[in-house]
Amino acid sequence: MKLDWISALNEQTSWTSNNEVLDWLESICGKRLSVDDLSLRTFLSSLDFMREQATCLHFGHALKIEQLNARTEKLALIFRLSEKPSKLPPLMANLSGNSDPKILKSISDTLFLGFIVFLSNAAQEASGNSIARCEGLFREPPKERKRLGAAKIEDETAWRREIPLLQEAQSEDVNEIQRCEDLFIFSPKAKFCSDACRFSTFQITKQLKEPGYIAEKQRRYRSRKEKT
């Protein structure tokens, strides 16, 4: 997978430890980085900022222009073509040194570069539909959400309002139903990031609208097993 900001944000939602972050970084740059916790927190904070601004774009909220400009002004770019296959784009943030923290900073800035170009194009289109989020549903009690990239509560409330089922359901365990956090470029026909999300959503929808659906499905399964 090539390095791009949407893939990075989507990967972030599954990270539960610094080791998982380092695993992903190793898959991108081809070496295990040795960086301190502060450097990793700074990297994750940059991803959080991009997700926050993508959310603002989607819902038509004001972007943090001053912060976006401040980060953009600090970008030092370089264009280079690698002789070997690489997951890094030709146009990327220039390395100011060969140390691992500098490599991490370059990856972080390169992700932001791709993001700010996306924002520029989206601003020209003047449409909040530029970015979308998977409508997939899955079960996970809120107290078990330990991912490093968990969405802010106030942002998540707005995203959940987009799913009629989560607003209409009367089930007591609706708070255990989460919306997939994967983002993608808007397409009128795209609703799910994967077949797994599509299937999980179908199951949950049936269960909420037809409380006896799962029990009946299990009964039919046991009946078939007994016959065989």
N, C-alpha and C positions, 0 to 999 in steps of 0.2 A: 504494500500500500504506500503510495506517495504521500509526502508530508503536505497536509493542507489543514486549514483551521477547523473546518467542519468535522473532519475525521478525528482531530485531536479532542474537540469538545465532546464528541460522542464516546470516545475511548475514556475520557475523564469520568464519565458517569458510572463506570464499572470499577474504578480504582478504589481499593479499600486500604491500601498501605503504600508507603514510600517505595517498597520493593517493586510493586506493580508499576509504579510510575517509571522507575529505573529500567524495568524490563521493556516497557514501551520505547523509552528513549534509546535503549540499546538496539532495538529493531530498526530505529530510524537512522542513527548515526554509525552503527556497526561496531560500537565498543561500549563497554560498561563504564558509565561515568561515575567518578568519585566526587560527589558534591555534598555539602552539608544540608541540614534540614532547612535552614533559612533560605538557601538558594532554591530548594524545591518548593517551599511555601511561596516564594516570589513568583516562580513559574506558574504554580497553580492559581495564584491571585490574578495573573495576567489572563489565564483561561477564563476565570470567573468574570473578569471585566468584559471580555469579548461576548460571553454568553449573556451577560446583563444588557449589553448594548444591542445584541441581536434580538433580545426580548423586547426592548424599547422600540426597535424598528418595527417588529411585528405588530405591536399593539398601538403604534402611532404615538408613543410617548417621546418626550424630548431626549435627544442624545446628549451625552456629556461632551460637548464640542471642545471645551478647554482641555480636558484630559486627553481626548483623542488627538488634538493638535500637539500637546506636550509630548506624547509618546511618538507621534509621527516625526517631530522635529529631531528626535534623538536617533532615528534610524540612519545607519550608514550602510549603503547597499553596494553589492558587487555582483557582476554577471560573470559566470564561469561555466565552462562545459567540461564535465568529467569524462575521462577516457574509460572509466569503468561504470557499470550500472549503478545508479544512485537513487535513493529516495528523496534526496534534497533537490529543490528546483534550481535551475540555472541562475535566476535572479533571487538573491537571498541577502539577509543581513550579514554584513562583513564581520569576520572574526577579528577581534582586537588582540587576540592572543591564542595560544594553543592549549591553555589550561582547560580542564573539564568545566569549571564554572563559566568560562568564556564560551565554550561550545554550547552549553545549556542556554546562555543568554542569546546566542546567535539563533538557536532553534526557536526560542520564545519570540524574538523579534521578527523572524521569518514568518511565523504563524500570524503575528499581528500585521505584517505587511500584506499578506493575502487577505486578511480580514478588512483592512482599511480600503483596499481596492474594491472589495465586494460592497462595502458601505457607500463608496463613491458612486458605483454603478447603480445601486439601489436608490440613492438620493436623486439621481437623474431620472429614474423611472417614476419617482414620487408614488410608490405603491408599497403598502405594508405587507403585500403578498409575496415579497421577495424571499422571505424565509418562512419555513413551515416546520412543524414538529409532528413526529409520528403520533398517530391516534391509538396506538396499541395500549392495551391494559394488561396489568399483571397484579398478582397478589403479593403484598409485602407489608407487614405491620409497620407503622411509622417508627416505632421504637427500635426496629431492626435496621433502619436505614443508616448505615455507617459508611457510605461511600464518600470519598473525598470531594466529589463533585456534586453533592446533593444540592438541589435548587433551593433558593430562598423561599420561605413560606409565602411571602406576599406575591412573588412572581408565580409560584406554583398554583396559587388560588385562581389567578387569571387564566392560566393554561387549562386548569380543570374545568372552568366554566365553558370552554369550547366543546366539551364532551357532554351532550344532552343526557346520556345515561347516568353520569355521575351526579347530575342535578336532579334527575327524576327518581332515582332509586331510593327506596324507603328502607332498604336493608340496613341493619345495625352495623354490619361489618364493611360498609362502603368506604370507610376511611382506610381500610387495608388494601383497597384497590388503587394502584398507582398508575400514572400515565407514563409511558416510555419517554425518556428524555432525549432521544436521538433527533437531531435537526437535519434538514435537507433543504436544498433550493426548491422553492415552491413550484409545484406542477399541479394542474387542476385534477388530475387523475390519481395522484400519489397520496395515500393516506397512511400506509404502513411502511416501516423500514425493512421488514422481513416477513417471510411466511410464518415464522414462529410467533411474531406479534399478532399477525392476522388470526391465527388459530386460537391463541390465548384469549384474544378479544371476543371471538365468537363464543368460546366456552363460557366466559364470564357474563356476556350479554344474555345468553340462554339461561344461565343460572339465576340471574337477577330478575329477568322477566318471567321465567318459569321455574319457581323454587323447587319443583319436583323433578326437574330435568336430569340432574346428576344422579339422584337416587334411582330414577327409572333406567338411566343408562347403565348403572352398575348392576341393576336387577337383570337386565337383558344379557349383560356380560356373564354373570354367574349362571344364568340359564343355559347359555351356549356351552359354557365349560362343563356343566353337568351332563349335557347331551353327548359330549365328546369323551 
